[in-house]
Amino acid sequence: KQDAQRRVARIVNPPSLTIRPLTAEQREADPVVTYNNPNRLTVQAQAAAPGILVVSEMFTPGWTALLDGKPVPILRINYLFRGIALPEGSHTVVLTFEPAS
């Protein structure tokens, strides 16, 4: 039996971030969605080590992301989903849809 589950994702234009599987001791609570409507998503996340928060919603132009109040790029995960690179620690992620038209 393995201590950590292995999960693999294809990241388009990955950030310069080293990500390794977590040990059982490093695992934290699952991310918590604190606000969700069609144009905004707020998530509280705890990362014991650098990683990627994957949002299983479609990657489309017009979304912006804030990590602890600072703009960050949205990663394209498995060509379909959105992701945010998370450094170690407790974070608030806000995704907002602001279409160009």
N, C-alpha and C positions, 0 to 999 in steps of 0.2 A: 504494500500500500504506500502511495506517495504522499508526502506531507503537503505538497502544493499542487493544485490543478494547473495544467499547462493550457493556456489559451493563446491562440495564434491569430493575429489580424494583419492584413496587408494595409500599410499606411502609405498613401500617396504623398510624396514630398515630406518625408518624416523629419521631425525636428532633431537637433543634435542633443539627444537625450539617451542615456544608457538605461535600459529597462531590463530587469531580471525578474524571474518568478519569485514570488514572496514565499517565505517559509510560513508554517502554521503560526509561529509566534508573531510574525509581522502583520498578519491579516488584521484589518480593522473592520469596523461596521460598514455595511453596504451604504453607498451614497443615498441621500434622502432628498426627494423632490419636495421643495417647500412652496413652490408656486408653478402652476402650469396652465397656460392658455395657448391658443393657436399662434400668438406672436411673441411669447416670452416663456422662458423656462428658467427656474432658479433651483440650483442643486447645492446641498451641503455635502462635502466630501472630505474624508480623512484618509491621507496617504501615508503609510508607514515608510515608503520609499518612492522615488520618482516613478511615475506611471502615466497611463492614459485613461481618462474618463471617456467612455464610449456611450454616446446617446443613440439609441436605436431608432432614430428618426432620420428621414431622408436628407442627404447633403444637397442643398440647393443654394444658389447665390442669394444674397440679401441678408444672411444671418451674420451677426456680429457676436463676439464673445468678450466677457470681462472675467478676469480671474482676480478675486479680491479687489475689485474696483479698477483694475488696469486692463487695457485692451490686449488681447492675445489672439494668435491665429487659430482658426478652426481647421482641424486636420480632416482629411477625407479618409475614412476607415472602410476597408473592403469595398472601395469604389462607391459605396451607397450611404454610409452612415457618417455622422459627425463625431469628432473627438476633440478633446482638450488635453494638452500635456499638463500634468500636475507635478509640481515638485513635492518633496516630503512635507507633511504637515496638514493642518486643518484649513480648508478653503471654501469660499463661496464662489460658485460659477453662475454667471447670468448670461443666457443666450437670448438675443433679441432679434426678431425679424423686421428688417427695414428695407422693403423692396425699393429698387431704384426708380420705378415709375409710380 
